[in-house]
Amino acid sequence: MTPPEASSGALERSRAIAAEKALQSANEFILFHYATGLMGTVPRLVSMADRDVWVVPVVLTSPGFGTVGEVGMVAVDAGDGKVVGSTPRSEVIAAQRRLREKNLDAIEAAFLRAREA
């Protein structure tokens, strides 16, 4: 027996927008709702009872260092590309602060190397 999330209806719903469009929607949301230095990464499709959503991890990045770590998630409706949920801003900012403090020396060293290059 085929599980409900793998039925043809779920697959049809999930293909309304591609992962690339979900990432664009998430990055636009991130830009206007969170701090700078954050971006979405590889979306993952999640099938739920009433809809399919793309879950896009939000990561802290730094010049020269690259990805520092994950700070939250943004959920994008796979049918219309609208953001339907996200990690609260206060949690994202707190996670961003913790990651910067934990990796401060490495981030600063990478930034200086990038600036000198």
C-alpha positions in Angstrom: 0.0 0.0 0.0 1.3 3.5 -0.9 1.6 5.9 2.1 -0.5 9.1 1.8 2.5 11.3 1.4 3.7 9.4 -1.6 0.4 9.4 -3.4 0.2 11.0 -6.8 -1.8 13.9 -5.4 1.1 14.8 -3.0 3.6 14.6 -5.9 1.4 16.8 -8.1 1.1 19.4 -5.3 4.8 19.3 -4.7 5.8 20.1 -8.3 3.9 23.4 -8.5 7.1 25.3 -7.7 10.7 24.1 -8.0 13.3 24.1 -5.2 15.0 27.1 -6.9 11.8 29.2 -6.6 11.4 28.1 -3.0 15.0 29.3 -2.3 14.3 32.6 -3.9 11.2 33.1 -1.8 13.0 32.2 1.3 16.0 34.5 0.6 13.6 37.4 0.0 12.0 36.7 3.3 15.3 36.4 5.1 16.5 39.7 3.6 13.5 41.6 4.9 12.9 39.8 8.2 16.3 38.8 9.6 19.7 40.4 10.0 22.4 40.6 7.4 24.9 37.8 6.8 22.1 35.2 6.5 20.9 33.2 3.5 18.9 30.1 2.6 20.5 26.9 1.6 19.3 23.6 0.0 15.5 23.3 0.2 14.0 20.0 1.3 10.4 19.0 0.3 8.1 17.9 3.2 4.7 16.4 2.5 2.1 17.3 5.1 -1.6 16.2 5.3 -2.9 19.5 3.8 0.0 20.8 1.7 3.6 20.3 0.7 6.2 22.7 1.8 9.8 23.4 1.0 11.8 23.7 4.2 14.8 26.0 3.7 17.6 26.1 6.3 18.8 29.5 7.1 22.6 29.8 7.7 25.0 32.5 8.9 27.7 33.3 6.4 30.9 35.4 6.6 33.2 36.7 3.9 36.3 34.5 3.5 34.9 32.0 6.0 31.8 30.8 4.2 29.0 29.1 6.0 29.4 29.4 9.8 26.3 27.4 10.8 22.5 27.0 10.8 20.4 29.6 12.6 16.8 28.7 11.6 14.3 27.6 8.9 11.9 29.1 6.5 8.9 27.1 5.2 7.6 27.9 1.7 4.3 26.6 0.3 5.2 24.3 -2.6 2.0 25.2 -4.4 2.3 29.0 -4.6 5.8 29.9 -3.3 4.6 31.9 -0.4 6.3 31.8 3.0 4.0 29.9 5.4 6.3 29.7 8.5 9.7 30.6 9.9 11.9 30.4 12.9 11.0 33.5 15.1 13.3 36.4 14.5 14.4 36.5 18.1 15.6 32.9 18.0 17.5 33.5 14.7 19.2 36.5 16.1 20.2 34.7 19.3 21.5 31.7 17.3 23.4 34.1 15.0 25.0 35.8 18.0 26.0 32.4 19.6 27.6 31.2 16.4 29.6 34.5 15.9 30.9 34.4 19.4 31.8 30.7 19.2 33.7 31.2 15.9 34.8 34.8 16.3 38.6 34.2 16.0 38.2 32.0 12.9 35.7 34.4 11.3 37.9 37.5 11.9 41.0 35.7 10.5 39.1 34.6 7.4 37.8 38.1 6.9 41.3 39.6 7.1 42.7 37.0 4.7 39.9 37.8 2.2 40.4 41.5 2.6 44.1 41.2 1.9 43.7 39.0 -1.1 
